[in-house]
């Protein structure tokens, strides 16, 4: 009787663990997000340790793509493709998190600027700015204005 009770208890505990909604990579993504501003190189390292990020849940993968792009930008790594940031843009464009939506558009603009797709870069800077102005994230707002002014100066557009 005691062994049956132990087996039932074991199965119950096992089933509770199986219903847990988080994935093993949730903690790494949260950690990378929390240290991004001060330690982008460490955040990049944490993200790079995630094997097969494309099999993450949709939200986690979008967050992974956004953070990976942000870390590359903050470390000064050159951008060669917009495929990763477009995952984040396509996910966050319909979501209510205005800061993440703005960041996705901002980093898309930065990448398109590097890839010399200036019309798309300008469009995404504008989307980023119109989104962030609905929040109180003044640091991100200042960053967008700074990069947008540099973008216009590079093009000789002084108006």
C-alpha positions as CSV (number, residue, x, y, z in Angstrom):
1,X,0.0,0.0,0.0
2,X,2.8,2.4,0.9
3,X,4.6,1.8,-2.4
4,X,1.4,2.6,-4.4
5,X,1.0,5.8,-2.5
6,X,4.7,6.7,-3.2
7,X,4.2,6.0,-6.9
8,X,1.0,8.1,-7.0
9,X,2.8,10.9,-5.2
10,X,5.7,10.7,-7.6
11,X,3.4,10.7,-10.7
12,X,1.5,13.7,-9.2
13,X,4.8,15.7,-8.7
14,X,6.0,14.7,-12.2
15,X,2.7,15.9,-13.8
16,X,3.0,19.2,-12.0
17,X,6.5,19.7,-13.5
18,X,5.3,18.8,-16.9
19,X,2.6,21.5,-16.8
20,X,5.0,24.3,-16.0
21,X,4.7,26.9,-18.8
22,X,8.3,28.1,-18.9
23,X,11.0,26.7,-21.0
24,X,14.5,26.1,-19.9
25,X,15.7,29.2,-21.7
26,X,13.3,31.6,-20.1
27,X,15.9,32.4,-17.4
28,X,18.6,33.0,-19.9
29,X,16.5,35.4,-21.9
30,X,15.4,37.2,-18.8
31,X,19.0,37.5,-17.6
32,X,20.2,38.8,-20.9
33,X,17.4,41.4,-20.9
34,X,18.2,42.5,-17.3
35,X,22.0,43.0,-18.0
36,X,21.8,44.3,-21.6
37,X,22.4,48.0,-21.0
38,X,25.4,47.6,-18.7
39,X,26.9,44.4,-20.0
40,X,25.9,43.8,-23.6
41,X,28.9,41.4,-24.2
42,X,27.8,39.2,-21.3
43,X,24.2,39.3,-22.5
44,X,25.3,38.3,-26.0
45,X,27.3,35.4,-24.5
46,X,24.3,34.2,-22.5
47,X,22.1,34.4,-25.7
48,X,24.7,32.6,-27.8
49,X,24.7,29.7,-25.3
50,X,21.0,28.9,-26.3
51,X,21.2,26.1,-28.7
52,X,18.5,26.1,-31.5
53,X,16.7,29.3,-30.5
54,X,14.4,28.9,-33.5
55,X,12.5,26.1,-31.6
56,X,11.6,28.4,-28.7
57,X,8.0,29.5,-28.2
58,X,7.1,32.4,-30.5
59,X,7.3,35.1,-27.8
60,X,10.7,33.8,-26.5
61,X,12.1,33.6,-30.0
62,X,11.0,37.2,-30.8
63,X,12.6,38.3,-27.5
64,X,15.7,36.3,-28.3
65,X,16.0,38.0,-31.8
66,X,15.4,41.5,-30.3
67,X,18.0,41.0,-27.6
68,X,20.5,39.4,-29.9
69,X,20.3,42.3,-32.3
70,X,20.4,44.9,-29.5
71,X,23.6,43.2,-28.1
72,X,25.2,43.3,-31.5
73,X,24.4,47.0,-31.9
74,X,25.6,47.9,-28.4
75,X,28.9,46.0,-29.0
76,X,29.4,47.7,-32.4
77,X,29.2,44.5,-34.5
78,X,28.3,45.1,-38.1
79,X,24.9,44.1,-39.3
80,X,24.8,41.9,-42.4
81,X,21.1,40.8,-42.4
82,X,17.8,41.9,-41.2
83,X,16.2,38.5,-40.9
84,X,16.6,38.2,-37.2
85,X,15.2,41.6,-36.3
86,X,12.3,41.1,-38.7
87,X,11.1,38.2,-36.5
88,X,11.0,40.6,-33.6
89,X,9.3,43.4,-35.6
90,X,6.6,41.0,-36.9
91,X,5.9,39.7,-33.5
92,X,5.9,43.0,-31.5
93,X,4.1,45.1,-34.1
94,X,0.7,43.7,-33.0
95,X,1.5,43.6,-29.2
96,X,0.7,46.1,-26.5
97,X,4.3,46.4,-25.1
98,X,5.1,49.8,-26.6
99,X,8.8,49.8,-25.4
100,X,9.6,46.4,-27.0
101,X,7.7,47.4,-30.2
102,X,9.6,50.6,-30.4
103,X,12.9,48.9,-29.8
104,X,12.2,46.3,-32.6
105,X,11.5,49.1,-35.0
106,X,14.5,51.1,-33.9
107,X,16.9,48.2,-34.4
108,X,15.3,47.4,-37.7
109,X,16.0,51.0,-38.7
110,X,19.6,50.7,-37.6
111,X,20.1,47.5,-39.6
112,X,18.4,48.9,-42.7
113,X,20.6,52.0,-42.4
114,X,23.7,49.8,-42.3
115,X,22.4,47.8,-45.3
116,X,21.8,51.2,-47.1
117,X,18.0,50.7,-47.3
118,X,17.4,54.3,-46.4
119,X,13.7,54.5,-47.2
120,X,12.9,51.6,-45.0
121,X,15.3,52.8,-42.3
122,X,13.5,56.2,-42.2
123,X,10.1,54.5,-42.0
124,X,11.2,52.3,-39.1
125,X,12.8,55.3,-37.3
126,X,9.4,57.1,-37.6
127,X,7.5,54.1,-36.4
128,X,9.8,53.7,-33.4
129,X,9.5,57.3,-32.5
130,X,5.7,57.4,-32.8
131,X,5.5,54.3,-30.6
132,X,8.0,55.4,-27.9
133,X,6.4,58.8,-27.5
134,X,3.4,57.1,-26.0
135,X,5.5,56.0,-23.1
136,X,7.7,57.6,-20.5
137,X,10.9,55.8,-21.6
138,X,12.9,59.0,-22.1
139,X,16.2,57.2,-22.5
140,X,15.0,55.2,-25.5
141,X,13.3,58.4,-26.9
142,X,16.6,60.3,-26.6
143,X,18.5,57.4,-28.3
144,X,16.0,57.4,-31.2
145,X,16.2,61.1,-31.7
146,X,20.0,61.0,-31.6
147,X,20.3,58.2,-34.2
148,X,17.6,59.8,-36.4
149,X,19.5,63.1,-36.4
150,X,22.7,61.3,-37.3
151,X,20.9,59.5,-40.0
152,X,19.6,62.7,-41.5
153,X,23.1,64.4,-41.2
154,X,24.7,61.5,-43.1
155,X,22.3,62.0,-45.9
156,X,22.8,65.8,-45.9
157,X,19.2,66.5,-45.0
158,X,19.4,69.5,-42.7
159,X,15.7,70.5,-42.9
